[in-house]
Amino acid sequence: LVLAEFSGYTGAPHETFFFDQAKEHAFSYWVTAEALPAVYWRSMLKGTWDGPGTIRKFTNPISAN
């Protein structure tokens, strides 16, 4: 699972995490198994999810995106 957004203007990817998501990581498994379902049921369905922009500032601080 690669968590990424794409720019609507250029189509350039905006990756959420700073590490290579093509390789397996325990953290990636935890996000898929635990965090994403919680976000879905607690935020997305209620309409309170603003997207990963805020989270990206902490998980990928070196990115200019």
N, C-alpha and C positions, 0 to 999 in steps of 0.2 A: 504494500500500500504506500503510495507516494502522495503526501499531502501537499498540494500546490494549487495556487490560483494562477490565472492567466490574465494579463492585461487586455482589456477590451480594445485598446487602440493598436498595440503592436503585436499582441499574441505572445509576448515574452513571459516565461514562467516566473512566478514569485514563490520560491520554496519557503515552506514554513519553518523548517529546521536547518541548522547549519551543517549537519553531517550528511554523508552520502546516503540517501534514502534507498538506493538500489540494493544496498547490503542489508542483511537481516540484523536487527538490534532488539534487545529485550525491551527497550523503551518503546520502539515502534509497535511491538506486540501489545504492550500495556495500553498505549493510546488507542489502538484498534479495539481491544477487548473491553476496556474499562471507561476511558475518557470519552470517546465518541458516542457510545450509547447514552451516557449521562448527559452530555451536551444536547443530544438529539431530544431526549425525553423531557429534560428540564428547561431548555431554552428555545430550541428551534420550533417545537410545536406550540409554544406560548408566544412566539414572535419576539422574544427578547434577545436573540442572538444577533450581534452586530457584525459577525464575521471574524476571521482570524487576525485582522489587522493589529488589534491590541496585544494578542498573544504573541504575534510574530516579533514584536519589539523585544520580548524577553527570550524567545527561543532562537532568534536569529539576529542578535544585536549588531553583527558586522555587515549585514546586508544594507544596501542603499535603498532597497524597495520599500 
